[in-house]
Amino acid sequence: MGLYERLLRLQEPRIPVHQFVACAAEVSRGNMSSVQARNAMNLSAAEGTEANALIARVMSAALSRVEVHDVLMLAELRIPPFDTVAAVKTRLGV
């Protein structure tokens, strides 16, 4: 499985975008640990690494949380140009 595949509903169990964004926001604010977020979303170690890379982009101000949310919401519904995992990862810079 992969984080983005689950967010785009390509693999089960899927991860609702709102849940992912909320957990990522709380991790970036320091109110939730990465382990707590991983457990809340049932992420594998590899998926956790992908999530941490995206969180790091937000924390470095390379992306805003709003950008991540918007792109992932479009991706969840597979609305072009964010209808593939590759396109989403490219847009998010991960």
Order of alpha helices (4+ residues) and beta strands (2+ residues): alpha-alpha-alpha-alpha-alpha-alpha
